[in-house]
Amino acid sequence: MISHDEAHRKIVAKAAEDPAFRAALVADPRAAVASLLGIEIPSAVSVTVVEDSPTHLHIVLPAENDQLSDADLEAVAGGAGVNWGIARDFFNTGPTSASGGRPMGWDEA
């Protein structure tokens, strides 16, 4: 599974070198990522592509709550699988889900 950092690096590098890919990425990020990395972004994950400009800078912060809830802790202690969220599984960051770090049926990128 490709890491979040590696996926981001590949997407940004391709957009920098290929104006057609950049335009496709802005117009339809799901299709552009699928064509570049060979993976589908789950429909439950919102995707927004923004471009910095000389007068507008974007700062992306990590998710605010990256801790286990009491319910998740109890589920783990009881042997149940924990759903860490599709977005983190998608880019293989943070704790992994019961599916071994990626949603079932996804191919390696």
C-alpha positions as CSV (number, residue, x, y, z in Angstrom):
1,M,0.0,0.0,0.0
2,I,1.3,3.4,-0.9
3,S,1.8,5.8,2.1
4,H,0.1,9.2,2.3
5,D,3.4,11.0,1.8
6,E,4.4,9.0,-1.2
7,A,0.9,9.4,-2.8
8,H,1.0,13.1,-2.2
9,R,4.5,13.4,-3.7
10,K,3.6,11.5,-6.8
11,I,0.4,13.5,-7.4
12,V,2.1,16.8,-6.9
13,A,5.1,15.9,-9.1
14,K,2.8,14.7,-11.9
15,A,0.7,17.8,-11.7
16,A,3.9,20.0,-11.8
17,E,5.2,18.3,-15.0
18,D,2.0,17.5,-16.8
19,P,-0.5,20.4,-17.4
20,A,-3.1,18.0,-18.7
21,F,-2.9,15.9,-15.5
22,R,-3.1,19.1,-13.4
23,A,-6.2,20.2,-15.1
24,A,-7.8,16.8,-14.8
25,L,-6.8,16.7,-11.1
26,V,-8.6,20.0,-10.5
27,A,-11.6,19.0,-12.5
28,D,-12.0,15.4,-11.2
29,P,-9.6,14.4,-8.4
30,R,-11.0,10.9,-8.0
31,A,-10.5,10.0,-11.7
32,A,-7.0,11.7,-11.8
33,V,-5.8,9.8,-8.7
34,A,-7.2,6.5,-10.0
35,S,-5.4,7.0,-13.4
36,L,-2.1,7.9,-11.8
37,L,-2.0,5.5,-8.8
38,G,-4.4,2.8,-9.9
39,I,-6.5,3.1,-6.8
40,E,-10.0,4.3,-6.2
41,I,-10.8,6.9,-3.5
42,P,-13.8,5.7,-1.5
43,S,-17.0,7.7,-2.0
44,A,-17.1,8.3,1.8
45,V,-13.9,10.4,1.5
46,S,-14.3,14.0,0.4
47,V,-11.5,15.2,-2.0
48,T,-10.7,18.9,-2.6
49,V,-7.9,20.1,-4.8
50,V,-6.7,23.7,-4.2
51,E,-3.9,25.7,-5.8
52,D,-1.8,28.2,-4.0
53,S,-1.3,31.6,-5.7
54,P,1.0,34.5,-5.0
55,T,-1.8,36.0,-2.9
56,H,-3.4,32.9,-1.3
57,L,-1.6,30.2,0.7
58,H,-3.3,27.1,1.9
59,I,-2.2,25.4,5.1
60,V,-3.4,21.8,5.6
61,L,-3.6,20.5,9.1
62,P,-3.7,16.9,10.2
63,A,-7.0,15.5,11.6
64,E,-7.7,16.9,15.1
65,N,-8.6,13.7,16.9
66,D,-6.1,10.9,16.2
67,Q,-6.7,9.1,19.5
68,L,-8.8,6.0,20.3
69,S,-12.2,6.8,21.8
70,D,-13.3,4.9,24.9
71,A,-15.7,2.9,22.7
72,D,-12.8,2.0,20.3
73,L,-10.6,1.0,23.3
74,E,-13.3,-1.2,24.7
75,A,-13.9,-2.8,21.3
76,V,-10.2,-3.6,20.9
77,A,-10.0,-5.0,24.5
78,G,-13.0,-7.2,23.7
79,G,-11.4,-8.5,20.5
80,A,-13.7,-6.6,18.0
81,G,-12.2,-4.9,15.0
82,V,-11.8,-1.1,15.1
83,N,-12.8,1.1,12.2
84,W,-10.2,3.8,12.0
85,G,-11.8,5.5,9.1
86,I,-11.5,5.0,5.4
87,A,-9.3,8.0,4.7
88,R,-6.5,6.9,7.0
89,D,-6.7,3.3,5.6
90,F,-6.7,4.7,2.1
91,F,-3.3,6.3,2.5
92,N,-2.1,3.7,5.1
93,T,-1.5,6.3,7.8
94,G,-2.2,6.0,11.5
95,P,-3.5,2.8,13.2
96,T,-4.7,0.2,10.8
97,S,-8.2,-1.2,10.6
98,A,-9.3,-4.8,11.1
99,S,-8.8,-5.3,7.4
100,G,-5.1,-5.2,7.8
101,G,-4.5,-1.6,6.9
102,R,-6.6,-1.2,3.9
103,P,-10.2,-1.8,2.9
104,M,-10.8,-5.3,1.5
105,G,-10.6,-5.7,-2.2
106,W,-8.1,-2.9,-2.9
107,D,-5.1,-3.7,-4.9
108,E,-1.6,-2.6,-4.2
109,A,-0.7,0.7,-5.8
